[in-house]
Amino acid sequence: MALIDIVLPYIRDDSSSTEEIQSIIDSAVAYLTNAGVTEDETNPLYILAVKMLTVHWNENREPIGSTSKIAFGLEGIITQLQNI
């Protein structure tokens, strides 16, 4: 199953297009890769991290320079995934 099919039901915002969500998912995957996480769509923690990043970035579209806390627990999940 494609990540978009897994993530879309997790998002509560119907105003974003599928293309916008796919772009955010691609960015989440790149973010995790750059954080040293191996892409593994069979790992439930990896899927959760992609979902959490996608939802967070979709709901917090702010001007460049604004900061917001990453979703609670995501840093711990990334740390666990880095050690696999």
Secondary structure, 3 states (H helix, E strand, C coil): CCHHHHHHHHCCCCCCCHHHHHHHHHHHHHHHHHCCCCCCCCCHHHHHHHHHHHHHHHHCCCCCCCCCCCCCCHHHHHHHHHCC
